[in-house]
Amino acid sequence: MKKVLITGASGFIGSFLVEEALKRGYAVYAGIRSSSSRQYLQDSRIKFISLDFKNKSNLIKTLEEFNKEHNGSFDYIIHCAGVTKANNIQEFYDINYEYTKNFVEALIETKSNVQKFIQLSSLASYGPGNAETLELINHSQIPRPVSGYGKSKLMTEEYLNTLKDFPYIIFRPTTIYGPREKELFTVFKMVNSGFEFYIGSTPQHLSFIYIDDFVTLCFDALESNIKQRSYFVCDGKTYLSSEFNNHIKKALNKKTLKLTLPVSVVRGLAFTLEKTFGLFGKTPALNSERVREFECTNWTIYTEDLFQDFNFKPQYFLERGVKETADWYKKEKWL
């Protein structure tokens, strides 16, 4: 039985990856912190492992012990651990870049014979596309991330690209949505309350991928012969920001009042929220980093290579995905 390690397993994406791994018959190891919730990791077949990404020496010790006990290393790794919000820019670099670098170096130094390592990066690592031409973001574009989060993800990609023999695949997904997701859930809540908000007068051109399609893709990639490649990931379609809200309204059977806020007002609100949340050591969902991304109007991506290399066939486009997400929120009494 092949062994797969999924780091960040307690999170939205990680928990679905664990479920897909179990469905496919893997021996599943969930990498989580001792303080992490196990709400969606209740299956008795899941084995848990704690990895100290901050300390490479500790990582090496843990991996050596694992390899000795199991007479071999993990066969596959999907590295989801990281942060999308941070109290300061340095946190992004420490956790998203340095911790990943420590982990990969520890794998190499312990001679762990990993067959495939999927790095969960982000579209934010490349930054937005041209707002005037609306050209799809593609590999020929020079990366220009607009957020500290995106810059930290780009640094990680650049590090992996220096490794000639390490069997990585880098996925740069666009917005991933679905049940259990909490950030876009705020949009569902607003629509459910009778409001929909837009930032600035220029509509955003967006891309999305539903969680089920993303986890299927990850395991198809693990089981492929492809390595040392990077891909942008979405369902292959382009949407206007209003379409997302329209599908939520349809799914919830709601009418809304549309409010368009100037970017300057949203910036000020984000600044105020950051100061307030900062008093409690937290970061709000609406923060300066997110506003810089909201200001950009082209987040559409090139995916022909993704569809061809993995025979990727999304089962969910926005209307179906939003409805199933909304149904889950209602069933779980989030709405």
C-alpha positions in Angstrom: 0.0 0.0 0.0 1.5 3.3 -1.1 2.0 5.9 1.7 1.0 9.5 1.2 1.7 12.4 3.5 -0.6 15.3 3.4 0.6 18.3 5.3 -1.8 21.0 6.5 -4.3 18.1 6.7 -6.7 19.8 9.1 -7.4 22.7 6.7 -10.1 23.1 4.1 -8.1 21.7 1.2 -6.0 19.2 3.3 -9.1 17.5 4.8 -10.5 16.9 1.3 -7.2 15.5 0.1 -7.2 13.1 3.0 -10.6 11.9 2.1 -9.6 11.4 -1.6 -6.5 9.5 -0.5 -8.6 7.1 1.6 -11.0 6.5 -1.3 -8.0 5.6 -3.5 -6.7 3.1 -1.0 -3.6 4.9 0.2 -2.0 4.6 3.7 -2.7 8.1 4.8 -0.6 10.2 7.0 -2.0 13.5 8.1 0.6 16.2 9.0 -1.0 18.5 11.6 0.0 20.5 14.6 -1.0 19.2 18.1 -3.3 22.1 18.4 -5.1 21.6 15.1 -8.7 20.6 14.8 -9.4 17.0 13.8 -13.1 17.8 13.0 -12.9 16.5 9.5 -10.2 13.8 10.2 -12.3 11.3 12.1 -11.6 8.2 10.0 -9.8 5.5 12.0 -7.5 4.7 9.1 -5.8 8.1 9.3 -2.4 8.1 10.9 -1.2 11.4 12.4 2.3 12.8 12.3 3.7 16.1 13.7 6.4 17.8 11.7 8.5 20.7 13.1 8.9 22.6 9.9 10.7 25.4 11.8 13.6 23.2 12.8 15.3 21.2 10.1 17.2 19.1 12.6 14.0 18.0 14.2 12.5 17.3 10.8 15.5 15.1 9.9 15.1 13.2 13.1 11.4 12.6 12.6 11.9 11.5 9.0 14.8 9.1 9.9 12.6 7.5 12.6 9.7 7.2 10.2 11.9 5.7 7.4 13.4 3.2 9.8 10.1 2.1 11.4 8.4 1.7 8.0 11.3 0.3 6.1 11.1 3.2 3.6 9.9 6.7 3.2 6.6 8.3 2.2 5.9 7.4 -1.5 4.0 10.7 -2.1 3.7 14.0 -0.4 1.2 16.8 -1.0 2.5 19.9 0.8 -0.5 22.1 1.8 0.9 23.5 5.1 1.3 27.2 5.0 -0.6 30.5 5.8 -2.8 32.7 3.7 -3.1 35.4 6.4 -0.3 36.7 8.6 0.3 39.5 11.2 3.3 40.7 9.2 5.1 40.1 5.9 7.9 38.1 7.6 5.5 35.4 8.7 4.7 34.7 5.1 8.3 34.2 4.2 9.1 32.2 7.4 6.2 29.8 7.1 5.5 29.5 3.3 9.1 29.7 2.1 11.6 28.8 4.9 9.5 26.0 6.4 9.0 24.4 3.0 12.7 24.8 2.2 13.6 23.1 5.5 11.2 20.3 4.7 12.5 19.6 1.2 16.1 19.7 2.4 15.3 17.3 5.2 13.7 14.9 2.7 16.8 15.1 0.5 19.3 14.7 3.4 17.5 11.7 4.8 17.5 10.1 1.3 13.7 9.8 1.5 12.8 8.2 -1.8 9.7 10.3 -2.4 8.2 9.5 -5.9 6.3 12.7 -6.2 6.0 16.0 -4.2 3.1 18.3 -5.0 3.7 21.9 -3.8 0.5 23.8 -3.3 1.4 27.2 -4.5 -1.0 29.9 -5.7 -2.0 32.1 -8.6 -1.0 34.9 -6.3 2.7 33.9 -7.0 2.4 35.3 -10.5 0.1 38.2 -9.7 -2.6 39.5 -12.0 -2.8 39.6 -15.7 -3.0 42.6 -18.0 -6.2 44.5 -17.1 -6.5 46.1 -20.6 -5.9 43.1 -22.9 -7.3 40.5 -20.5 -4.7 38.1 -21.8 -4.7 34.9 -19.8 -1.9 34.7 -17.2 0.6 32.2 -18.5 4.1 30.8 -18.0 5.7 33.4 -20.3 4.5 36.2 -18.0 7.1 37.6 -15.7 5.7 37.0 -12.1 4.7 40.2 -10.4 2.9 39.2 -7.2 1.1 42.1 -5.5 1.0 40.6 -2.0 3.5 39.3 0.6 1.6 36.0 0.4 2.2 35.8 -3.3 5.8 36.8 -3.0 6.5 34.0 -0.4 4.9 31.5 -2.7 7.0 32.7 -5.6 10.2 32.3 -3.6 9.2 28.7 -2.8 8.6 28.0 -6.5 12.0 29.5 -7.4 13.7 27.3 -4.8 12.1 24.1 -6.1 13.1 25.1 -9.7 16.7 24.9 -8.6 16.5 21.2 -7.7 17.4 19.1 -10.7 16.5 15.7 -9.3 13.6 16.4 -6.9 10.3 15.0 -8.3 8.1 18.0 -7.7 5.0 19.4 -9.3 3.9 22.9 -8.6 0.2 23.7 -8.7 -0.9 27.4 -8.8 -4.6 27.2 -8.2 -7.0 30.1 -8.5 -9.7 30.5 -6.0 -10.7 27.1 -4.6 -14.2 26.9 -3.2 -16.6 24.4 -1.7 -18.0 23.0 1.6 -15.9 23.9 4.7 -14.3 26.9 3.1 -14.4 29.9 5.3 -13.2 33.0 3.5 -15.6 32.9 0.6 -18.2 31.9 3.1 -18.3 35.6 4.1 -19.7 36.4 0.6 -22.4 33.7 1.0 -23.3 35.3 4.4 -23.6 38.8 2.9 -25.8 37.6 0.1 -27.9 35.7 2.6 -28.3 38.9 4.5 -29.5 40.7 1.4 -26.4 42.5 0.3 -23.7 42.1 -2.4 -20.6 44.2 -2.4 -18.2 45.2 -5.2 -14.9 47.0 -4.9 -14.4 49.8 -7.5 -16.3 50.3 -10.7 -14.4 48.0 -13.0 -15.6 44.4 -12.9 -13.2 41.6 -12.1 -12.5 38.8 -14.5 -12.0 35.7 -12.3 -11.4 32.0 -12.4 -12.4 29.3 -9.9 -12.0 25.6 -9.2 -14.3 23.4 -7.0 -12.6 21.5 -4.2 -13.6 18.0 -5.5 -12.1 18.7 -8.9 -8.9 20.0 -7.3 -8.3 17.0 -5.1 -9.0 14.6 -8.0 -6.4 16.5 -10.1 -3.8 16.3 -7.3 -4.0 12.5 -7.1 -4.1 12.1 -10.8 -0.9 14.1 -10.9 0.7 12.0 -8.1 -0.1 8.9 -10.1 1.3 10.3 -13.4 4.8 10.2 -14.8 5.0 14.0 -14.9 7.5 15.8 -12.6 9.4 19.1 -12.4 6.5 21.0 -14.1 4.3 23.8 -12.9 0.7 24.5 -13.8 -2.0 27.1 -13.3 -5.2 25.5 -12.1 -8.8 26.4 -12.6 -11.9 24.9 -14.2 -11.0 26.3 -17.6 -13.6 29.0 -17.7 -13.6 32.8 -17.1 -16.2 34.5 -14.9 -17.2 38.0 -14.0 -17.3 38.8 -10.3 -21.1 39.4 -10.6 -21.6 35.8 -11.8 -20.4 34.4 -8.5 -22.9 36.5 -6.6 -25.6 35.7 -9.0 -25.1 32.0 -8.6 -25.2 32.4 -4.8 -28.4 34.4 -5.0 -29.9 31.7 -7.1 -28.8 28.9 -4.8 -30.1 30.8 -1.7 -33.2 32.2 -3.4 -32.3 35.7 -2.3 -32.7 39.2 -3.7 -29.9 41.7 -2.8 -29.0 45.3 -2.6 -25.9 46.0 -4.7 -23.3 48.2 -3.1 -20.2 49.4 -4.9 -17.5 50.8 -2.6 -14.6 52.9 -3.8 -11.2 51.3 -3.4 -10.1 54.0 -1.1 -13.0 53.3 1.3 -12.2 49.6 1.3 -8.5 50.3 2.0 -9.5 52.4 5.0 -11.8 49.7 6.3 -9.1 47.1 5.9 -6.6 49.3 7.8 -9.1 49.8 10.6 -9.9 46.0 10.8 -6.2 45.1 10.9 -5.6 47.5 13.8 -8.6 46.2 15.7 -7.9 42.5 15.1 -4.2 43.1 15.8 -5.0 44.0 19.4 -5.9 40.3 19.8 -3.1 38.9 17.7 -5.4 38.1 14.7 -5.7 39.0 11.1 -9.1 39.9 9.5 -10.3 38.3 6.3 -10.4 41.8 4.8 -6.9 43.1 5.1 -4.5 45.2 3.1 -3.0 42.2 1.3 -6.4 41.1 0.1 -7.4 44.6 -1.0 -4.3 44.8 -3.2 -5.6 41.6 -4.9 -9.2 42.9 -5.1 -8.0 46.0 -6.9 -6.7 43.8 -9.8 -9.2 43.0 -12.4 -7.7 40.1 -14.4 -7.2 36.8 -12.6 -7.8 34.5 -15.6 -5.3 31.8 -16.5 -4.0 29.5 -19.2 -4.8 25.9 -18.5 -4.4 24.0 -21.8 -1.3 22.2 -20.6 -3.0 21.2 -17.4 -6.0 19.7 -19.3 -3.8 17.9 -21.8 -1.1 16.5 -19.4 -3.5 15.1 -16.8 -6.6 14.5 -19.0 -8.3 16.9 -16.6 -12.1 17.0 -16.9 -13.7 19.2 -14.3 -17.1 17.9 -13.1 -18.1 21.2 -11.5 -18.5 24.6 -13.0 -19.6 27.6 -11.0 -23.3 27.2 -11.0 -23.2 23.5 -9.8 -20.3 24.1 -7.4 -21.9 27.2 -5.7 -25.2 25.3 -5.3 -23.6 22.3 -3.6 -21.5 24.7 -1.4 -24.6 26.7 -0.4 -26.5 23.4 0.3 -23.7 22.3 2.6 -23.6 25.6 4.4 -27.4 25.3 5.0 -27.2 21.7 6.0 -24.5 22.4 8.6 -26.3 25.5 9.8 -23.6 27.9 8.8 -26.3 29.8 7.0 
